[in-house]
């Protein structure tokens, strides 16, 4: 269905993410980060590269993979990987610059990459340990910005088989559509009857909530339902907004909506030294006071890591409510798996 609809204009956030992602790949290959790159992006790229280079100085970067173990038509581009022949360990990295949290445990994208790399390198899964890592500097997670899932490759066979079944089923004429978070970036979400049905049904379900005292179990179910409703409606909202925006930019009227300019940002129109001089004349210092660099910024500036560690401390993050998705993932896959979650 998505092939029927061309991609609409990308958002500023998406463009920024793609740009930083490209810079990160180039940096791993030896290209310096441009001087005009903002400090947040530099910090993210540095974190990613340091983690990769802690394992190998010569990673394979941005390689397109055929993944016939899942399906003959499936391809993907892995951010970075390295196979350590001495230990039989396959390392795979996925660099995420967005704010939407991405879990590494049972991550389908990474599982597909594993299947593709095992095939490409002709590796026998009985002899291989897989370490999948997600580096996501701008998203809060209790396990930190770098998270890993370490598992024997042979234990992933049930996942590969299930993914292959799903891939084959998706290409059938009567393929079943299932809504979910994967709908958010689909360019056909505005025209998908399944997405529409999911959004409206969740909206109605939330509207029928009865104000009663709930047991902890029932409260958990209700909150999960509201979260699903929010995600489903967000999918519809962004899809419709993209379509309406595209139509109106092409001078097609959509009743009830119009294009309007935001307030924009108020910025000085003169050179900085002239503005500073103006402030001096009126007796106001218009220059921000110097600020101490954060420990992360100090690391980026070249301060020794051991020195920064000795002079800094990590304050505990604010408790944040989050869903326990591992139990749901196990229920979906119906798999008992022994795994190790790495600590960074």
C-alpha positions, 0 to 999 in steps of 0.5 A: 500500500505504501508504494502507492503514495510518494513520500511527503516532505521530510520534517526538520527533525528527520532531516537533522537525524539523517544528517547527523547519522551520515556524519557519524558514519563518515567519522567512523571512516576517518572524516573529521566532524565539520567545525560548524556541527552543534555540540549536541551532535558532536557529543552523540557522534563521539559517544557512538564512535568511542563505543565502536572503537573500543571494540575495533579500529576497523569496523564495517560501516554502512553496508547494504545486506541481502537477508535471504534467511528472512526473505529473498526480497529483504535488504537492509543497511547496517550502521556498523558491525565487526566480527572478532574471529578470535572470540567468535563474537559478532558485534552490531551497532545501530546509531539512533539520534532521535528522542523516541526510545528504541529497545535493543532486546528483541529488536527486529531490525537488529535481528534482521541484520544478524541474519544477513551478516551471518549469511554474508560471512558464512558463519555457523551460528553454533560457534557465534556469540552476537552482541547487538548494541543501540547507541541513543544519546538523546533518549532516556533509558534506565540502562543508559544511552548505550544498551546491548543484548548479548546472546548465542546466535543459535538461540536466535533461530526461532526469531529468524523462523518467525520473521520469515513466516511473517515476511511470507504472510505479508506478501499474500493477497489476503495479508492481514494488516496489524496497526502498531508503532511501525505505522508511524513512519509509513507514508500510507498511514493516512489511507490505511483502513486498519490504522483508521479503525485502530485509531477510532476504536481506541478513541471510543474505548477511552471515551467509555472509561468508567470512573471506578476504583481499579485493581492494580491489574485492571489499572495496568490494562487500562493505562496500556490501552490509553497508551495504545490509543495515543499511539494509534491516534498520533499515527493518524494525526501525523499521516493526515497532517502530512497529506493536508500539508502536501495538498495545500503546498500545491494550492489545493484547498482543504476546508477547515485548514489554512497555511500560516506562518509561525511567530519565528525567532527574534534575532539581532540584525546587526553584528555582535560587536555592535549589539554589545556596544549598544548594550554598553551605551544603555548600561546593560551587559548583553553578553552571556556570562561564561559557563562551565562545560559539562563533563560530557562537553569536557570529554569532547574538548579532549580532557582525559576521561579518567580525570573527568570521572574523578571530578564528576558524578552521575546524579540519579535520573528522575523516576519515569513510568515505563511499560514492561515490554519484555513480557509482551515480546515473549508472549508474542514470540512464545519463546524462552530465551537465555540472554544477557543484558550488557551494562555500560 
